[in-house]
Amino acid sequence: MSPWHVRRMRPLRVICRNCLVATARRRFSAEPTVTSRMESMQIELVKLRKKAAFSGPHMLFVGGLFGACGLGAIVYWNVVKRTTFIELVVALMARSSFWGADSFEDRKAVFMNIPEPVLPIDDLEARALDQVRRNSAADRNSSVMARWAQVVLRTFAMLDIPGYIVTRSELRSLLFEEICESQEPMAIRLAEIKQLYPSSIERDQAVERLLATETWHAADVLEASRPHLRQFSCEAATTLLVKLIAFFPGSFSQMVLMLRGRIEVTDVPAAADSSDATVLLALQELKHRFDRLDAALQQRVLGTALTHAISLITRLSADLTDAQGCSPYDLYVRAVDSDLLGPLRREAKMTEEVLQQVKCVYLALPPRIQARVLLTAIEHPAARGAFDAKGQAEVVRDLMAAGGVVAVKLAQMLAEDTRVPLAYRELFGSLRDDNEPMGVNAVWHAIPPSIREHITHLGPCLGTGSVKQVHRAKFDDGSEYAVAVLRSGVEDEALASLSALEASPELAPVASRLKHLVYGEFNLFAEGEALGDFAATEIGSHRRFRVVRVKHNSPRCLIEEIGQGPTVAQVLKGITMDTQLEEGQKETLDTLVEFHRVVIGAFMRGGLIHSDIHLGNMIQEQCDKFVLFDVGQFTRINPAETRALLWAMCWISSVRNHYVLRGTALKHLTSVSSARPGREALRTRISEA
């Protein structure tokens, strides 16, 4: 071994020697006592406590840090990545609190604390129209139905999440049912409804449903429940349903028939022709949602959706065409020709020229009236299937009723024209009694405030006409009168309808005549004055006939005496020439014959022309006494004009008189005519007419 290695090993030898010495000393030293061992153990325990005192908080801190990080990750995932998590938790807590509440006020408080979701529904239409404009015609034809179906399914899938929307809707329905079953005064229950529902169609329906449970309504209750429709619906599902139906890219008539249950979902061409299963699923989901609505809301949804669709179609530019080069408006006109004129074409007496005039007038109407008429044509049970003369007359009658006040007045004129078939005349005449009444709440707020101050209670509806509606009312002096008000929106509707009639050159003269009839009925002040004047005529002063007394008349409100008894139209309803009459019915007919004698005598002797004679404007107090109301317009003509009209009626009364009395009648007519193109020219025009 080299010296260098010896020097390197020396420190190792020293260390080993020292270890051996230390070991020997411990081995041969005296044994420790028990006390020293105890002291050693205590020292060791103190050391362990110190270590534990340090490691415990340290471990807790580390564990808490890891727990906080994990909780933060969970919260981040559910809040940022799954945005509905907090909404679901709040909705679940609200449901639990609602069912655990002991009183109605506590349950209402839970409902009011649920946030009201705000949906960007107004942006949906703009985005949809922008998408339509940016797509090519081929792309629209190939995939628009599939994309519509995907939107429907995604929309309703989001609505089905039990969050704010579903929870508020369910709890609101439960609270409303509880209000209906409550025994609280009507004013308190109406105030609760105003808290549950924002201004919407649901609130108006809830108020009318509650008011319908009573016949007489206190003035203070009605005053506090003013109808005010700020939005169509407060339910997001209903609003979205309207938008999805309005943007349906297929046949609207097939959609309506499917929703109404007239055809199966699989029979809709959009579902049958598409290879994409989502279209069928979307239509089934749409039908399911529609069936959950009540009947009144279903009708409003269809009407609003079609009105919205027609408004959009008229705004779309003509450069948006399909593969055949048809614009949306062209397709709509085709649908009108099929769904509206199609049922009318089955009537052989309606020529194609008449049908084209009907289409011209229809397309000039506002979208709201167009939607109402087209829905009537689509839904009418007699519009499809085997032809039936009576059913066809009912189709025409119902289309006229849907056309508004001007169409109803036109039908009433046709009901008195003997050239119109009897089946049509009978059905057109029934339009006087088949008008849908306004709600009592709407009637109350149509009465002028100065009149409402003296009314204590508003009672049941006495009659609903095409222009006005009449209710029984109690006044502060204890008396009862009939209060008539104009129907809401009737003036704007009449103006739009008359403008549409003027769009057809052939029907413009009819529009001019209807203006006088329709606008004359809008002035209830003139009607009240006419009642007073008519009471002093030969008809009103007859011993068997009298005119109701007027308490108040203003342009939009008429208050008159209430006639006790049914109308003559109701008494004689269903009576024909072959009916076996009872004694009371015979006396009623005798009184009616006497009434016609008096009317003709007043014309012949005094030149009085009563322009609104029909059985619905007369009340039978007794079998031999009639009370006249709603006399409408009447005028007086001078004796020369009276003679001219009498000669003219005699002239046209028979074929023989056409030749015998022609010269005499033309002589009298030309003498009183206001037109002066020359006697011979005027005589020629009258003769040709």
Summary of the structure (lengths in Angstrom):
residues: 689
radius of gyration: 42.3
end to end distance: 155.1
largest distance: 171.6
contacts: 1951
relative contact order: 0.04
helix: 65%
strand: 8%
